[in-house]
Amino acid sequence: MDIALIIIGFLFCLLGIIGSFLPVLPGPFTSWIGLLILHITDAVPQNWTFLGITLGISLVVWVLDYVVPALGTKRFGGTKYGMIGSSIGLIIGIIFMGPFGIIIGPFVGAFIGELIKDSNESSKALKAAFGSFIGFLAGTFLKFIVSVGFLIFFFIKVSENWGNLF
């Protein structure tokens, strides 16, 4: 049973890394669930302090994921339309352009969103799209780093308790 839980926990950690790039999945929190599943096993001792700290980190990153793109958009003169367009552009970009769409989609989406808001100001829309894009990249990078960190913690905990598994 412990082996099955470890495999499931590992899959959650991987899903969390994927969720760092997809706006529909909370990446770090999904990776944290993998750590929680790992600590449920009999092979790995439960460490509630570790789980509490990592949960706190995942929740802070989750909140920052909404704040950082908004700050980037606002800093460059964008509006809510640019932020929404950036998220929609990401989804469409991934569907139609694959990994390359992660970069192009948010930018184009924010630009179109700003043009919908005010079609006369294409230079302002371009500037706001750039801000939204920078904010999106910063938030994505933060989620990715935390999710990879949780995966590393997962491997460390498994390797420390390898003898208890067999």
Buried (B, 14 or more C-beta within 10 A) or exposed (E): EBEEBBEBBBEBBBBBBBBBBBBEBBBBBBBBBBBBBBBBBEBBEEEEEEBEEBBEBBBEBBEBBEEBBBBBBBEBBBBEBBBBBBBBBBBBBBEEEEEEBBBBBBBBBBBBBBBBBEEEBEEBBBBBBBBBBBBBBBBBEBBBEBBBBBBEBBEEBBEEBEEEEE
